[in-house]
């Protein structure tokens, strides 16, 4: 089975109509999730903020630089 996630506004009439239609299809299972289920843990939130700070302060590497570093590490083994 393949799982898809769709976010639908509960205030949009077209979105509500779509949900009602989807509920009539026997091959679709709908699980409602509250916005709270998408919240980050304190640790995750802090990690994201550290990453954003690194970006702001220029502590980033280009894709090419990362590839070169990985290639160098592999070759050194």
Backbone as CSV, one residue per row, in Angstrom:
resi,resn,N_x,N_y,N_z,CA_x,CA_y,CA_z,C_x,C_y,C_z
1,UNK,0.836,-1.166,0.000,0.000,0.000,0.000,0.891,1.243,0.000
2,UNK,0.502,2.243,-0.728,1.206,3.524,-0.750,0.417,4.501,0.090
3,UNK,1.133,5.282,0.889,0.489,6.261,1.763,0.789,7.662,1.259
4,UNK,-0.239,8.496,1.180,-0.117,9.890,0.782,-0.627,10.755,1.920
5,UNK,-0.078,11.931,2.050,-0.557,12.885,3.039,-1.076,14.106,2.310
6,UNK,-2.295,14.500,2.612,-2.916,15.670,2.004,-3.390,16.567,3.133
7,UNK,-3.031,17.828,3.069,-3.513,18.785,4.063,-4.691,19.537,3.468
8,UNK,-5.788,19.544,4.193,-7.006,20.191,3.702,-7.531,21.124,4.775
9,UNK,-7.844,22.336,4.359,-8.394,23.318,5.285,-9.817,22.925,5.664
10,UNK,-10.069,22.907,6.943,-11.411,22.568,7.406,-12.399,23.701,7.178
11,UNK,-11.905,24.857,6.744,-12.757,26.025,6.548,-13.113,26.254,5.086
12,UNK,-12.539,25.485,4.193,-12.770,25.644,2.760,-13.879,24.694,2.320
13,UNK,-14.942,25.232,1.743,-16.092,24.412,1.342,-15.721,23.388,0.274
14,UNK,-14.863,23.763,-0.665,-14.449,22.816,-1.706,-13.641,21.677,-1.091
15,UNK,-12.792,22.000,-0.128,-11.990,20.976,0.538,-12.889,20.020,1.305
16,UNK,-13.889,20.568,1.993,-14.816,19.707,2.744,-15.590,18.806,1.787
17,UNK,-15.994,19.338,0.637,-16.716,18.528,-0.350,-15.829,17.413,-0.878
18,UNK,-14.564,17.730,-1.116,-13.620,16.709,-1.568,-13.482,15.606,-0.526
19,UNK,-13.350,15.973,0.740,-13.226,14.978,1.805,-14.463,14.091,1.870
20,UNK,-15.618,14.685,1.753,-16.857,13.892,1.787,-16.893,12.901,0.624
21,UNK,-16.441,13.333,-0.550,-16.387,12.434,-1.690,-15.396,11.301,-1.438
22,UNK,-14.194,11.643,-0.962,-13.183,10.621,-0.706,-13.666,9.582,0.296
23,UNK,-14.459,10.016,1.263,-14.994,9.082,2.269,-15.927,8.049,1.655
24,UNK,-16.488,8.343,0.485,-17.405,7.394,-0.153,-16.669,6.297,-0.917
25,UNK,-15.380,6.465,-1.140,-14.602,5.486,-1.902,-14.100,4.395,-0.974
26,UNK,-14.405,3.150,-1.331,-14.072,2.036,-0.437,-12.587,1.677,-0.408
27,UNK,-11.798,2.209,-1.325,-10.366,1.883,-1.349,-9.504,2.964,-0.702
28,UNK,-10.133,3.937,-0.059,-9.405,5.017,0.602,-9.698,4.983,2.090
29,UNK,-8.641,5.073,2.878,-8.767,5.171,4.331,-8.341,6.577,4.727
30,UNK,-9.157,7.221,5.534,-8.862,8.589,5.947,-8.596,8.613,7.438
31,UNK,-7.454,9.180,7.807,-7.089,9.357,9.209,-6.924,10.843,9.451
32,UNK,-7.713,11.389,10.339,-7.578,12.806,10.649,-6.439,13.002,11.631
33,UNK,-5.678,14.055,11.404,-4.574,14.395,12.295,-4.709,15.857,12.664
34,UNK,-4.528,16.149,13.906,-4.590,17.539,14.335,-3.270,18.232,14.020
35,UNK,-3.281,19.537,14.033,-2.064,20.302,13.779,-1.006,19.983,14.828
36,UNK,-1.426,19.610,16.034,-0.470,19.296,17.101,0.408,18.106,16.751
37,UNK,-0.084,17.210,15.924,0.697,16.032,15.562,1.869,16.374,14.661
38,UNK,1.871,17.589,14.104,2.960,18.021,13.246,3.986,18.844,14.002
39,UNK,3.769,19.104,15.264,4.678,19.942,16.025,6.001,19.227,16.279
40,UNK,7.063,20.018,16.302,8.387,19.477,16.562,8.612,19.334,18.056
41,UNK,9.430,18.361,18.408,9.841,18.249,19.800,10.798,19.403,20.093
42,UNK,11.062,19.651,21.363,11.982,20.720,21.745,13.356,20.481,21.124
43,UNK,13.812,19.236,21.133,15.118,18.890,20.561,15.145,19.156,19.054
44,UNK,14.083,18.778,18.349,14.009,19.015,16.909,13.979,20.511,16.605
45,UNK,13.201,21.252,17.393,13.092,22.692,17.222,14.457,23.359,17.395
46,UNK,15.196,22.951,18.421,16.525,23.509,18.667,17.489,23.162,17.537
47,UNK,17.397,21.950,17.012,18.264,21.535,15.906,17.986,22.377,14.659
48,UNK,16.729,22.630,14.377,16.384,23.478,13.237,16.939,24.879,13.438
49,UNK,16.777,25.419,14.632,17.297,26.761,14.903,18.813,26.820,14.794
50,UNK,19.524,25.763,15.235,20.984,25.725,15.072,21.347,25.740,13.593
51,UNK,20.613,24.975,12.801,20.860,24.944,11.363,20.622,26.296,10.710
52,UNK,19.556,26.970,11.107,19.276,28.301,10.564,20.354,29.299,10.960
53,UNK,20.849,29.175,12.182,21.924,30.060,12.641,23.197,29.799,11.830
54,UNK,23.493,28.523,11.572,24.655,28.181,10.743,24.535,28.827,9.365
55,UNK,23.352,28.783,8.781,23.140,29.401,7.467,23.371,30.898,7.554
56,UNK,22.775,31.541,8.550,22.930,32.991,8.726,24.383,33.397,8.899
57,UNK,25.162,32.552,9.556,26.556,32.884,9.851,27.532,32.301,8.827
58,UNK,26.994,31.780,7.728,27.838,31.327,6.624,28.515,29.992,6.827
59,UNK,28.094,29.233,7.822,28.700,27.912,8.057,27.950,26.861,7.234
60,UNK,28.121,26.951,5.926,27.457,26.025,5.008,28.467,25.546,3.970
61,UNK,28.174,24.444,3.314,29.012,23.890,2.266,28.171,23.707,1.010
62,UNK,28.780,23.981,-0.127,28.081,23.757,-1.392,27.980,22.254,-1.647
63,UNK,27.104,21.897,-2.539,26.926,20.501,-2.931,28.237,19.939,-3.464
64,UNK,28.920,20.709,-4.288,30.189,20.260,-4.860,31.247,20.052,-3.783
65,UNK,31.303,20.959,-2.798,32.293,20.827,-1.732,32.025,19.573,-0.896
66,UNK,30.772,19.287,-0.637,30.421,18.083,0.127,30.842,16.845,-0.648
67,UNK,30.553,16.831,-1.950,30.942,15.686,-2.776,32.460,15.489,-2.773
68,UNK,33.224,16.599,-2.877,34.689,16.505,-2.857,35.177,15.953,-1.528
69,UNK,34.594,16.434,-0.425,35.007,15.951,0.900,34.710,14.464,1.059
70,UNK,33.552,14.041,0.602,33.192,12.616,0.704,34.133,11.779,-0.152
71,UNK,34.370,12.237,-1.387,35.282,11.512,-2.280,36.662,11.387,-1.641
72,UNK,37.131,12.460,-1.051,38.448,12.467,-0.392,38.495,11.475,0.766
73,UNK,37.441,11.456,1.565,37.374,10.513,2.696,37.401,9.075,2.211
74,UNK,36.610,8.796,1.174,36.554,7.432,0.633,37.923,7.016,0.088
75,UNK,38.568,7.908,-0.643,39.869,7.595,-1.211,40.943,7.395,-0.156
76,UNK,40.776,8.061,1.004,41.778,7.921,2.063,41.690,6.574,2.780
77,UNK,40.593,5.854,2.593,40.458,4.534,3.211,41.165,3.536,2.356
